[in-house]
Amino acid sequence: MSPQSHYIEALGRQLHVTIWGEQHRETVVCWHGLARTGRDFDELAALLAQRYRVLCPDTLGRGLSQWSPEPEQEYHLAFYAAQAAAVMDAVGAQQVHWVGTSMGGAIAMHGLCTGARSLQGRIRKLVLNDMGPELARAAVQRIKDYAGQPPIFATLTELERFFRQVYAPFGALSDAQWRRLTETSWRRLPDGQITTHYDPAMVGQFTHHAHDYEQWAAWDALDLPVLCLHGEKSDLIEASSAREMQCRGPGANGLLQWIEVPDVGHAPALNTDSQCAWVRDFLA
């Protein structure tokens, strides 16, 4: 099954959305992590598209989406959540299931339970892929270090070598999957050299919206079924936070399903049969 590319106006900015299974009405939104793109979900989306319409957006400033001309005002969770609601409106999806890797999960929690609550009542089931209401500072600094100053290379082969290093915690990817990740994650500079696809200004979120990822209040307010996939070797969600998540919010009221993903760090790539099946079975 082949996906289709769409370009959707959302709050005055154009977002690229890869859509799978357009013949279906029931909809799943798959939202990627901080410095990634919607193409990360190709394996999962192909499976889910047997039953669902699957929307895989590129966040503002990433992939094929527009870069923000006002980065300090727009690169943050509340704006991303409002744009998500606008994308859902544009395709006629009043309610969806949501699969969020890292930042993609934080967007959902924020949109459900914080501020304007732009996604309140619109998500039926939530999958959080290695995301929680509290992030380890060392891991955030690691991400800021590689994402805030993207390297420059002469060739895509060199860029792939870099991605294999910084994204090694994703788990086992085949050579073909590494090649696809690279080929969907680059842009050419004016001098002809190659760098990563995203706007480096997006890491300003951690400075201009320093409390964006402090979401215990949002976690405690979640009142829908939640599946948490936690990388066994993740450095983003510390063991103490993981234990507390299982005792609070959906963990306290029987709505939480928790799966430790073995031999994976931050974040599981959702590219294996078992990982995709966990998501499929939870949504079903």
C-alpha positions as CSV (number, residue, x, y, z in Angstrom):
1,M,0.0,0.0,0.0
2,S,1.4,3.4,-1.0
3,P,0.9,6.6,0.9
4,Q,-0.1,9.9,-0.5
5,S,1.5,13.3,0.2
6,H,-0.8,16.2,1.2
7,Y,0.0,19.8,2.0
8,I,-2.5,21.2,4.5
9,E,-2.9,24.8,5.8
10,A,-2.8,24.8,9.6
11,L,-3.0,28.2,11.4
12,G,-1.5,30.0,8.5
13,R,1.4,27.5,7.9
14,Q,1.7,24.7,5.5
15,L,2.3,21.2,6.9
16,H,3.2,18.1,4.9
17,V,1.1,15.1,5.9
18,T,1.7,11.6,4.6
19,I,-1.7,9.8,4.5
20,W,-2.1,6.0,4.3
21,G,-5.4,4.1,3.8
22,E,-7.4,7.1,2.6
23,Q,-10.4,4.9,1.9
24,H,-11.0,4.4,5.7
25,R,-12.9,6.8,7.9
26,E,-11.5,5.7,11.3
27,T,-8.3,7.7,11.8
28,V,-5.0,7.3,13.5
29,V,-2.6,10.2,13.9
30,C,1.1,9.2,14.2
31,W,3.2,12.1,15.3
32,H,7.0,11.9,15.3
33,G,9.8,13.0,17.7
34,L,11.6,16.3,18.1
35,A,14.0,16.1,15.1
36,R,12.3,13.5,13.0
37,T,9.6,13.3,10.3
38,G,6.3,11.5,9.7
39,R,8.1,9.0,7.5
40,D,9.5,7.3,10.6
41,F,6.1,5.5,10.8
42,D,6.2,3.8,7.4
43,E,6.2,0.2,8.8
44,L,3.5,0.9,11.4
45,A,1.4,3.0,9.1
46,A,1.4,0.3,6.4
47,L,0.1,-2.2,8.9
48,L,-2.5,0.1,10.5
49,A,-3.7,1.2,7.0
50,Q,-5.4,-2.2,6.5
51,R,-8.1,-0.8,8.9
52,Y,-7.5,2.9,9.5
53,R,-6.7,6.1,7.7
54,V,-3.3,7.0,9.1
55,L,-2.0,10.6,9.1
56,C,1.7,11.1,9.6
57,P,2.4,14.8,9.7
58,D,5.8,16.5,9.5
59,T,5.8,19.0,12.4
60,L,6.3,22.7,11.6
61,G,10.0,23.2,10.8
62,R,10.6,19.6,9.9
63,G,10.6,17.4,6.8
64,L,8.6,18.9,4.0
65,S,6.6,21.3,6.2
66,Q,7.1,25.0,6.2
67,W,9.6,26.5,8.6
68,S,8.1,29.0,11.0
69,P,8.9,32.7,10.3
70,E,8.2,33.3,14.0
71,P,10.1,30.4,15.7
72,E,10.0,31.8,19.3
73,Q,6.2,32.1,19.1
74,E,5.4,28.9,17.2
75,Y,7.9,26.1,18.1
76,H,6.2,24.8,21.2
77,L,3.7,22.2,22.2
78,A,0.6,24.4,22.4
79,F,1.0,25.6,18.8
80,Y,1.8,22.1,17.5
81,A,-1.3,20.8,19.3
82,A,-3.5,23.5,17.7
83,Q,-2.0,22.8,14.3
84,A,-2.8,19.1,14.8
85,A,-6.5,20.0,15.5
86,A,-6.5,22.1,12.3
87,V,-5.1,19.2,10.3
88,M,-7.8,16.9,11.7
89,D,-10.4,19.5,10.8
90,A,-9.1,19.7,7.3
91,V,-9.5,16.0,6.7
92,G,-12.8,15.7,8.5
93,A,-11.5,13.7,11.5
94,Q,-13.5,14.7,14.6
95,Q,-11.9,12.0,16.7
96,V,-8.7,9.9,16.3
97,H,-6.4,7.5,17.9
98,W,-3.0,9.0,18.6
99,V,0.5,7.4,18.4
100,G,3.1,9.9,19.6
101,T,6.9,9.2,19.6
102,S,8.7,11.4,22.2
103,M,7.6,15.0,21.3
104,G,4.6,13.6,19.4
105,G,3.3,12.1,22.7
106,A,4.0,15.4,24.6
107,I,1.9,17.2,22.0
108,A,-1.1,15.0,22.7
109,M,-0.8,15.3,26.5
110,H,-0.6,19.1,26.2
111,G,-3.5,19.3,23.7
112,L,-5.7,17.1,25.9
113,C,-5.0,18.6,29.3
114,T,-3.2,21.9,29.2
115,G,-3.9,25.5,28.2
116,A,-6.5,25.8,25.4
117,R,-7.0,22.0,25.4
118,S,-7.2,22.1,21.6
119,L,-7.4,18.3,21.4
120,Q,-9.7,17.7,24.3
121,G,-12.4,15.1,23.5
122,R,-10.7,14.3,20.2
123,I,-8.4,11.5,21.1
124,R,-9.9,8.1,21.8
125,K,-6.8,6.1,22.6
126,L,-3.3,7.3,23.2
127,V,0.0,5.6,22.5
128,L,3.1,7.2,24.1
129,N,6.3,5.9,22.6
130,D,9.0,6.7,25.2
131,M,7.5,9.9,26.5
132,G,6.4,10.9,30.0
133,P,5.5,13.9,32.1
134,E,9.1,14.4,33.2
135,L,12.3,14.3,31.2
136,A,15.8,13.5,32.3
137,R,17.9,16.6,32.0
138,A,21.0,14.8,30.7
139,A,19.0,13.3,27.9
140,V,17.5,16.7,26.9
141,Q,21.0,18.2,26.8
142,R,22.1,15.3,24.6
143,I,19.3,15.9,22.2
144,K,19.9,19.7,22.2
145,D,23.6,19.2,21.5
146,Y,23.1,17.2,18.3
147,A,19.9,18.8,17.1
148,G,20.8,22.4,17.8
149,Q,23.9,22.5,15.6
150,P,23.2,20.1,12.7
151,P,26.4,18.9,11.0
152,I,27.3,19.4,7.4
153,F,28.5,16.7,5.0
154,A,29.5,16.4,1.4
155,T,27.5,13.3,0.7
156,L,24.4,11.4,1.9
157,T,26.6,8.4,2.8
158,E,28.3,10.6,5.4
159,L,24.9,11.8,6.7
160,E,23.7,8.2,7.0
161,R,26.8,7.3,9.0
162,F,26.0,10.2,11.4
163,F,22.4,9.1,11.7
164,R,23.4,5.5,12.5
165,Q,25.5,6.9,15.4
166,V,23.0,9.4,17.0
167,Y,20.0,7.2,16.4
168,A,21.5,4.0,17.5
169,P,19.2,3.9,20.6
170,F,16.2,3.5,18.2
171,G,17.1,-0.2,18.0
172,A,17.7,-2.6,15.1
173,L,17.1,-1.0,11.7
174,S,17.9,-2.8,8.5
175,D,20.3,-1.2,6.0
176,A,17.2,-0.4,3.8
177,Q,15.6,1.3,6.8
178,W,18.7,3.4,7.6
179,R,18.8,4.4,3.9
180,R,15.2,5.5,3.9
181,L,15.6,7.4,7.2
182,T,18.5,9.3,5.6
183,E,16.8,9.9,2.3
184,T,13.8,11.4,4.0
185,S,15.8,13.5,6.5
186,W,18.2,15.8,4.5
187,R,18.3,19.1,2.7
188,R,21.0,20.7,0.5
189,L,22.7,24.0,1.5
190,P,23.4,26.9,-0.9
191,D,27.0,25.7,-1.3
192,G,25.8,22.2,-2.3
193,Q,26.6,20.5,0.9
194,I,24.1,18.4,2.9
195,T,22.7,18.7,6.3
196,T,19.7,17.5,8.3
197,H,16.1,18.4,7.2
198,Y,14.9,20.5,10.1
199,D,15.1,24.1,11.2
200,P,17.8,24.3,13.9
201,A,15.7,27.0,15.6
202,M,13.2,24.4,16.8
203,V,15.4,23.5,19.8
204,G,14.7,27.1,21.0
205,Q,11.6,25.5,22.5
206,F,13.7,24.4,25.5
207,T,14.8,28.0,26.1
208,H,11.7,30.1,25.2
209,H,9.2,27.5,26.5
210,A,11.3,26.0,29.2
211,H,8.5,24.3,31.1
212,D,6.8,22.7,28.0
213,Y,7.7,19.2,29.0
214,E,6.8,19.5,32.7
215,Q,3.4,17.7,32.4
216,W,2.6,15.8,35.6
217,A,-0.6,17.7,35.9
218,A,-1.5,16.7,32.4
219,W,-0.6,13.1,33.1
220,D,-2.8,13.0,36.2
221,A,-5.7,14.4,34.2
222,L,-5.6,11.8,31.4
223,D,-8.9,9.8,31.4
224,L,-8.5,7.7,28.3
225,P,-6.8,4.4,27.5
226,V,-3.0,4.8,27.3
227,L,-0.3,2.5,26.1
228,C,3.2,3.4,27.1
229,L,6.1,1.8,25.2
230,H,9.2,2.4,27.3
231,G,12.7,1.7,25.9
232,E,14.4,-0.6,28.3
233,K,17.6,1.5,27.9
234,S,15.9,4.9,27.5
235,D,17.8,7.8,29.0
236,L,14.9,10.2,28.6
237,I,12.4,8.6,31.0
238,E,14.2,7.7,34.2
239,A,13.3,4.7,36.2
240,S,11.8,6.8,39.0
241,S,9.5,8.6,36.6
242,A,8.5,5.4,35.0
243,R,7.5,3.9,38.4
244,E,5.6,7.1,39.3
245,M,3.7,7.1,36.0
246,Q,2.4,3.6,36.7
247,C,1.0,4.8,40.1
248,R,-0.6,8.1,38.9
249,G,-3.1,9.3,36.3
250,P,-4.1,6.5,34.0
251,G,-1.8,4.2,36.0
252,A,-4.0,4.7,39.1
253,N,-7.3,4.2,37.4
254,G,-6.7,1.1,35.3
255,L,-6.4,2.8,32.0
256,L,-2.6,2.3,31.5
257,Q,-0.9,-0.5,29.6
258,W,2.9,-0.5,30.1
259,I,5.3,-2.4,27.8
260,E,9.1,-2.5,28.3
261,V,10.8,-2.7,24.9
262,P,13.9,-4.8,25.3
263,D,17.3,-3.8,24.0
264,V,16.1,-0.3,22.9
265,G,16.8,3.2,24.1
266,H,15.1,6.4,23.2
267,A,12.9,5.8,21.3
268,P,11.7,2.5,19.9
269,A,11.6,2.8,16.1
270,L,8.2,1.1,15.8
271,N,9.7,-0.8,12.9
272,T,9.5,-4.4,14.1
273,D,6.6,-6.9,13.8
274,S,6.3,-7.1,17.6
275,Q,6.3,-3.3,18.2
276,C,3.8,-2.7,15.4
277,A,1.6,-5.5,16.7
278,W,1.5,-4.0,20.2
279,V,0.1,-0.8,18.8
280,R,-2.3,-2.5,16.5
281,D,-3.7,-4.7,19.2
282,F,-4.1,-1.8,21.7
283,L,-6.0,0.3,19.2
284,A,-8.2,-2.6,18.2
